[in-house]
């Protein structure tokens, strides 16, 4: 019978395998995932609030990792690796048959700011989860709970709890640990809560999605003197002011009008004496630059240095400039973004899936992963009547209403991806 339809045995075997995979793919029901996770909502919210109340910054996330390990063990899940990369944790979920390894990432660090929210679980240690990373780690835990209980998928899922995103050093630390090579990770996905988007929505953008982040400092060095005798010194303050004004036109008078960038001086201070009658011998400015194009990034660095040093030299003093490339732009792989958006259509409803017209000027060290792996980073809405504060506001608190939908989406996305890798391996080579 096999030969009469024109297929040899190996080809028929492959056909039957793909048919079986397709059937399995069609049986993945996002709503059933959500319903199953719903029973754990109160425990997940309790965990989130505990982490919120005890925020940790940078790589100093030992307590946070201990909380993650504890709740996973409550669900019978062991194996959290907290040794491979400083401050970060990894959990590998094995499917029931061979396949590709896909990574899911959540950041876990907080901000060094005083929380001013009045919620019962507010931090009192001088740090605050004002960027929602307490929620990010919780929705990844929700996905882990489901995926561990449902291992009928090919391949492996590497779940990453990453430290030090706010200082944009944590992702590179994970890369340097060799964990991607160890598990043969093919691609990576992550998300951020977004207070400008309504609860129940999710947003994607292919290509440049979040800006590169650079830092700069300009120290203008003159000669201090008595305020009554400015001619005896070389006042750095008017020179620094002129440099400041020159930077305001750097973008508009240097770049192509169709290209975008932001140059912001965020602090401007004299150094040394603060007395009313002393002209300081130096002034320091610090700030940030946001771009999407590497060539523009280089142009701004060159122009900022040239303008600062040139203006200072015209006054017979000097300007010391430091320019630091911190993190590149998040640049989403078009094919991965297309697949993630398809999964979101099923999980959130197509009417609630947004295609962003413009990228965000904020930055994310997820971009470091995208230099070594294809990746997709997206945004989950959290805005409602009770949650309107901006990210990094001392009044910000995460919206727990999104924990289950987000956890269900990450679960569904991981399962879909595992099947795509098997059914269409050439697309992932």
HUNORHU-V456121 format. One record per residue. N is the residue number from 1. RES is the residue in one small letter. PHI is phi in whole degrees, 0 to 359 (none if undefined). OMEGA is omega in radians with two decimals (none if undefined). BURIAL is # if it has 9 or more other ideal C-beta (glycine too) atoms within 8 Angstrom, else .. Layout:
n: <N	N>
res: <RES	RES>
phi: <PHI	PHI>
omega: <OMEGA	OMEGA>
burial: <BURIAL	BURIAL>
This chain:
n: <1	2	3	4	5	6	7	8	9	10	11	12	13	14	15	16	17	18	19	20	21	22	23	24	25	26	27	28	29	30	31	32	33	34	35	36	37	38	39	40	41	42	43	44	45	46	47	48	49	50	51	52	53	54	55	56	57	58	59	60	61	62	63	64	65	66	67	68	69	70	71	72	73	74	75	76	77	78	79	80	81	82	83	84	85	86	87	88	89	90	91	92	93	94	95	96	97	98	99	100	101	102	103	104	105	106	107	108	109	110	111	112	113	114	115	116	117	118	119	120	121	122	123	124	125	126	127	128	129	130	131	132	133	134	135	136	137	138	139	140	141	142	143	144	145	146	147	148	149	150	151	152	153	154	155	156	157	158	159	160	161	162	163	164	165	166	167	168	169	170	171	172	173	174	175	176	177	178	179	180	181	182	183	184	185	186	187	188	189	190	191	192	193	194	195	196	197	198	199	200	201	202	203	204	205	206	207	208	209	210	211	212	213	214	215	216	217	218	219	220	221	222	223	224	225	226	227	228	229	230	231	232	233	234	235	236	237	238	239	240	241	242	243	244	245	246	247	248	249	250	251	252	253	254	255	256	257	258	259	260	261	262	263	264	265	266	267	268	269	270	271	272	273	274	275	276	277	278	279	280	281	282	283	284	285	286	287	288	289	290	291	292	293	294	295	296	297	298	299	300	301	302	303	304	305	306	307	308	309	310	311	312	313	314	315	316	317	318	319	320	321	322	323	324	325	326	327	328	329	330	331	332	333	334	335	336	337	338	339	340	341	342	343	344	345	346	347	348	349	350	351	352	353	354	355	356	357	358	359	360	361	362	363	364	365	366	367	368	369	370	371	372	373	374	375	376	377	378	379	380	381	382	383	384	385	386	387	388	389	390	391	392	393	394	395	396	397	398	399	400	401	402	403	404	405	406	407	408	409	410	411	412	413	414	415	416	417	418	419	420	421	422	423	424	425	426	427	428	429>
res: <x	x	x	x	x	x	x	x	x	x	x	x	x	x	x	x	x	x	x	x	x	x	x	x	x	x	x	x	x	x	x	x	x	x	x	x	x	x	x	x	x	x	x	x	x	x	x	x	x	x	x	x	x	x	x	x	x	x	x	x	x	x	x	x	x	x	x	x	x	x	x	x	x	x	x	x	x	x	x	x	x	x	x	x	x	x	x	x	x	x	x	x	x	x	x	x	x	x	x	x	x	x	x	x	x	x	x	x	x	x	x	x	x	x	x	x	x	x	x	x	x	x	x	x	x	x	x	x	x	x	x	x	x	x	x	x	x	x	x	x	x	x	x	x	x	x	x	x	x	x	x	x	x	x	x	x	x	x	x	x	x	x	x	x	x	x	x	x	x	x	x	x	x	x	x	x	x	x	x	x	x	x	x	x	x	x	x	x	x	x	x	x	x	x	x	x	x	x	x	x	x	x	x	x	x	x	x	x	x	x	x	x	x	x	x	x	x	x	x	x	x	x	x	x	x	x	x	x	x	x	x	x	x	x	x	x	x	x	x	x	x	x	x	x	x	x	x	x	x	x	x	x	x	x	x	x	x	x	x	x	x	x	x	x	x	x	x	x	x	x	x	x	x	x	x	x	x	x	x	x	x	x	x	x	x	x	x	x	x	x	x	x	x	x	x	x	x	x	x	x	x	x	x	x	x	x	x	x	x	x	x	x	x	x	x	x	x	x	x	x	x	x	x	x	x	x	x	x	x	x	x	x	x	x	x	x	x	x	x	x	x	x	x	x	x	x	x	x	x	x	x	x	x	x	x	x	x	x	x	x	x	x	x	x	x	x	x	x	x	x	x	x	x	x	x	x	x	x	x	x	x	x	x	x	x	x	x	x	x	x	x	x	x	x	x	x	x	x	x	x	x	x	x	x	x	x	x	x	x	x	x	x	x	x	x	x	x	x	x	x	x	x	x	x	x	x	x	x	x>
phi: <none	299	286	290	262	86	240	282	298	301	293	296	300	298	299	294	297	295	298	296	296	299	299	295	301	289	271	287	248	302	294	293	297	299	297	294	289	303	293	259	302	297	291	291	296	300	299	301	292	298	295	301	287	232	287	228	249	61	269	274	244	301	296	296	298	296	295	298	300	296	290	297	294	298	261	75	251	242	100	295	267	247	252	292	225	304	78	253	229	227	229	260	254	269	286	269	200	299	175	278	253	245	253	242	238	227	270	231	275	248	250	276	229	281	286	240	291	252	289	298	262	297	291	233	256	90	246	206	275	271	244	84	292	297	286	300	293	288	291	290	300	301	297	299	304	290	294	294	280	228	269	280	210	278	93	220	236	263	261	246	257	264	274	52	286	297	266	49	242	292	297	296	298	297	300	295	291	84	294	292	292	302	256	62	294	265	200	220	227	204	209	228	291	225	291	274	250	293	305	96	248	215	232	226	207	280	77	302	236	223	281	292	236	237	242	218	224	232	249	265	249	242	228	287	196	290	298	276	228	297	291	278	233	225	290	280	293	296	294	297	297	294	297	304	295	295	289	292	256	301	289	292	247	236	266	304	303	273	261	240	194	230	239	234	276	254	208	216	218	286	251	92	294	252	291	291	244	238	277	295	272	204	228	235	245	228	190	226	233	237	215	239	246	297	293	294	305	292	299	295	301	296	289	300	293	297	295	297	289	293	296	298	297	297	260	77	234	231	238	263	248	233	233	241	283	270	209	280	289	289	231	285	297	301	291	295	295	300	292	296	296	300	297	295	304	284	277	255	89	303	292	253	258	252	260	293	281	230	286	269	277	287	238	207	282	305	301	296	298	290	281	241	218	296	208	221	237	223	229	247	293	229	283	208	300	263	227	234	288	284	302	73	285	293	262	290	219	293	269	292	297	266	301	290	302	291	299	295	295	298	298	298	300	299	294	300	296	299	284	299	297	282	282	227	296	293	290	250	281>
omega: <-3.14	-3.09	-3.08	3.12	2.97	3.13	3.04	-3.03	3.12	-3.14	3.10	3.10	3.11	3.12	-3.13	3.11	-3.13	3.10	3.11	3.12	3.12	3.11	-3.14	3.12	-3.10	-3.13	3.10	-3.05	-3.13	-3.10	3.12	3.07	-3.14	-3.13	3.12	-3.14	-3.09	-3.11	-3.13	-2.99	-3.07	3.12	3.11	3.10	3.11	3.08	-3.11	-3.13	3.08	3.11	3.12	-3.09	-3.08	-3.06	3.10	-3.03	3.05	3.08	-3.11	-3.00	-3.10	-3.14	3.11	3.11	3.10	3.09	3.12	3.13	-3.11	-3.10	3.07	3.14	3.06	3.10	3.11	-3.08	3.13	3.04	3.10	-3.12	3.12	-3.07	-3.00	-3.12	-3.07	3.05	-3.09	3.12	-3.12	3.03	3.13	3.09	-3.11	2.98	-3.06	3.08	-3.06	3.11	-3.09	3.07	3.10	-3.13	3.00	-3.04	2.97	3.07	-2.98	-3.07	-3.13	-3.11	3.11	3.11	-3.14	3.13	-3.14	3.05	-3.12	3.13	-3.08	-3.08	-3.13	3.09	3.09	-3.07	3.11	3.03	-3.09	3.02	-3.08	3.05	3.05	-3.13	3.02	3.08	-3.14	-3.12	-3.13	3.13	3.04	3.06	3.10	3.12	3.13	-3.14	-3.13	-3.03	3.10	3.14	-3.08	-3.05	3.13	3.10	3.10	3.04	-3.07	3.10	3.11	-3.14	-3.03	2.98	-2.94	3.06	2.91	3.00	-3.06	3.06	3.10	3.08	-3.04	-3.12	3.13	3.08	3.09	3.13	-3.11	-3.13	-3.13	-3.06	3.13	3.09	-3.12	-3.08	3.12	-3.09	-3.09	-3.09	-3.03	-3.11	3.08	-3.10	3.05	2.99	-3.06	-3.10	3.08	-3.14	-3.12	2.99	-3.14	3.12	3.10	-2.99	-3.12	2.96	3.03	-3.14	-3.13	-3.00	3.08	-2.96	2.90	-3.13	3.05	3.09	3.04	2.97	3.10	3.12	-3.13	-3.01	3.09	3.10	-3.13	-3.14	3.08	-3.13	3.12	-3.12	-3.10	3.14	3.12	-3.14	3.06	-3.01	-3.13	-3.01	3.10	3.08	3.11	3.11	3.10	3.07	3.11	-3.13	3.13	3.13	-3.13	3.12	-3.08	-3.11	-3.02	-3.07	3.12	-3.04	2.96	-3.12	3.13	3.09	-3.09	3.06	3.05	3.02	-3.07	2.93	-3.01	3.10	-3.08	-3.02	2.93	3.12	-3.13	-3.04	3.03	-3.11	-3.07	-3.04	3.13	3.00	-3.08	3.13	3.13	3.07	-3.14	3.01	3.01	-3.13	-3.08	3.09	3.11	-3.12	3.06	-3.05	-3.08	3.13	3.08	3.08	3.13	3.13	-3.13	3.10	-3.12	-3.08	3.10	3.13	-3.11	-3.12	-3.10	-3.09	3.13	3.12	3.12	-3.14	3.13	3.12	3.10	3.06	-3.08	3.04	3.10	-3.08	3.03	-3.14	-3.05	3.01	-3.07	-3.08	-3.10	3.13	2.98	-3.06	-3.01	3.07	-3.07	-3.10	3.11	3.11	3.10	-3.13	3.12	3.11	3.08	3.10	3.12	3.10	-3.13	-3.06	-3.06	-2.99	-3.05	-3.13	-3.13	3.12	-3.01	2.96	-3.11	3.12	-3.09	3.06	3.06	3.10	3.03	-3.01	-3.11	-3.12	2.93	3.12	3.10	3.07	-3.07	3.03	-3.12	-3.12	2.91	-3.10	3.10	3.13	-3.04	-2.96	-3.11	-3.07	3.13	-3.04	2.92	-3.05	-3.09	-3.06	-3.11	-3.09	3.13	3.01	3.14	2.98	3.10	3.13	-3.06	2.94	-3.08	3.12	-3.07	3.14	-3.07	-3.04	-3.09	3.09	3.14	3.10	3.11	-3.14	3.12	3.09	-3.12	-3.14	-3.14	3.13	3.10	-3.11	-3.14	3.13	3.11	-3.14	3.14	-3.04	-3.12	-3.04	-3.10	3.11	-3.04	-3.10	none>
burial: <.	.	.	.	.	.	#	.	.	.	.	#	.	.	#	.	.	#	.	.	#	#	.	#	#	.	.	#	.	#	.	.	#	#	.	.	#	.	.	#	#	.	#	#	#	.	#	#	#	#	#	#	#	#	#	#	#	#	#	.	#	.	.	#	#	.	#	#	#	.	#	#	#	.	#	.	#	.	.	#	#	.	.	#	#	.	#	#	#	#	#	#	#	.	#	.	.	.	#	#	#	#	#	#	#	#	#	#	#	#	#	.	#	.	#	.	#	.	.	.	.	#	#	.	.	.	#	#	#	#	#	#	#	#	#	#	#	#	#	#	#	#	#	#	#	#	#	#	.	#	#	.	#	#	#	#	#	#	#	#	#	#	#	#	#	#	.	#	#	#	#	#	#	#	#	.	#	.	#	#	.	.	#	.	#	#	#	#	#	#	#	#	#	#	#	.	#	.	#	.	#	#	#	#	#	#	.	#	#	#	#	#	#	#	#	#	#	#	#	#	#	#	.	#	#	.	#	.	.	#	.	.	#	.	#	#	#	.	#	#	.	#	#	#	.	#	#	.	#	#	#	.	.	#	#	.	.	.	.	.	#	#	#	.	#	.	.	.	.	#	#	.	.	.	.	.	.	#	#	#	#	#	#	#	#	#	#	#	#	#	#	#	.	.	.	#	#	.	#	#	#	.	#	#	#	.	#	#	#	.	#	#	#	.	#	.	#	.	#	.	#	.	#	.	.	#	#	#	#	#	#	#	#	.	.	#	#	#	#	#	#	#	#	#	#	.	#	#	.	.	.	#	#	#	.	#	.	.	#	.	.	.	#	#	#	#	#	#	#	#	.	.	#	#	#	#	#	#	#	#	#	#	#	#	.	.	#	.	.	.	#	.	.	#	.	#	#	#	#	#	.	#	#	#	#	#	#	#	#	#	#	#	#	#	#	#	#	#	#	#	#	#	#	.	.	.	.	#	.>
